[in-house]
Amino acid sequence: MAQAKSLTGKIRGYWRRLWRFFSSLKLAVILLIAITVVSFLGTLFPQLVPEVARDPQASARWLAMAREKYSALAGLYETLGLFDVYRSPWFILLVVALILNTVVCTTRRFKATWRAVSARPRLVMPDAFYDRTPCRASLALDREAGAADAARGALTRRRYRVLAEVREGATYLYADRNRWARLGTLITHLSVVLIVLGFVWSQASGRREPAVALGPGQLYQVGHGDGFQVRCDGFEVERYPSGLPKDYRARLTILQGGSEVTSKIVRVNDSLSYRGVGFYLSSYGPAARVRAHDAMGEPLPLQKTGQGEAVLNFAGEGEGRDLLIPSLDLALHVVFYYEGPSLFVQATRGDQAVFADFVYDGEAVELEDAVFEFTLDRYVVLQVVSDPGFKLVIFAAFLVVGGLIVSLYFPHRRIWAKVTRDEICLAGRTAGDKVGFERELAAIVEGIRVQSSKSKV
């Protein structure tokens, strides 16, 4: 029995030490500094994005480039997880420790804070309290009658909740304001946990595809189980008189199961979001739409699409794209030029050139029994971003701001007053803005004095 009690006592001792460790404010500061330093390292070193990390071949190529860049130190950096900071075990350990620290600190303070907010306060304070409290004041009275009512009225006009108790010939008053503001610190603590959770959620499950090129009518299959597509249905550029771009916009349409779900005109700072995936307009470039049909008007399938139409996107002037027409055993090489603008089209069958010339917007080229129509257009470049923790982080950020506003601008203020036959003694405490509270206490005393003078008349 004694051994069992001794073991229980040791367990309780270990638990208390662990609880004190995780409820330490110093630990919170150390963890925040450590996470900040680690996040800074994540900006110094290139990070292996989730899309690449999920593909073994792409991951191997990425790491090979990192080893080429950092040479002998690459192995050390990889071992330390500096190329994948936000998913490294030690970063996750820091985050978990910060969450535990915040939860324990909040839990430890919640009981005392809730008691201070909801429990009935102590009204009768000893005389020494009025002598030693830094924020105090007193007012001499000619007579006691009406003084307590004057004090109550002065406090009520300042939006204080007033409680009263009569004991041993004296009237004791307790007044407070903004008592619920003490919960602001708990809201701030909760917000820190939510921000960290949102950040970890985004790093673990989020993804970003920075350069998705969509030509007119082209579809992009949103992967990773999302099961829907986005299509570009048009693009417009608004220019200044000098010719420089003033604004550009694209119409994007979301399709689910082959049916259109939603459509929106997007701009650089105005994105389209659907099921947690955001489509951001990044830039645009030149494109060419190629249509092929035979002498009877029937479409000729192109190897690029399997249909009689294809869209070729060009990164810039002088860049070429290739198209194959299997039924004619022809290969097209199309090069874009800004002058005109125009396309240089070369058609070959094996090693023999069949056609080579410049083609302008809207022109058609007849090759044997086929007709090729070329239309100049533009494609858009989208950033496709899935950030599941973003809304949680934004919500938590608003909570942080709200908690700080409540704590800083609505401090909990308490005033005790003792009304006797010849004197009113007041003492007060505030959770913040001590100078403003001292001015308010002086104004309350002046209000009591004026009201007491009126009651004599």
ABEGO torsion letter per residue (X at the ends): XAAAAAAAAAAAAAAAAAAAAAABAAAAAAAAAAAAAAAAAAAABBBBBAAAAABAAAAAAAAAAAAAAAEAAAAAAAAAGAABAAABAAAAAAAAAAAAAAAAAAAAAAAAAAAAAABBBBABBBAAAAAABABBBBBBBABABGAAAAAAAAAAAAGBBBBBBBBGGBBBBBBBBGAAAAAAAAAAAAAAAAAAAAAAAAAAABBBBABBBBBBGBBBBBBGGAGBBBBBAEBBBBBBAAGBBABBBBBBBBBBGGBBABBBBBBAABBBBBGGBBBBBABBBBBBBBBBBBAAGBBBBBAAAGBABBBBBBAEBGBBBBBBBAAAGBBBBBBBBABOBBBBBBBBBEABBABBBBBBBGBBBBBEABBBBBBBBBBBBBBBBBBAAAAAAAAAAAAAAAAAAAAAABBBBBBBBBBBAABBBBBBBBABGAAAAAAAAAAAAAAAAAAAAAAAX
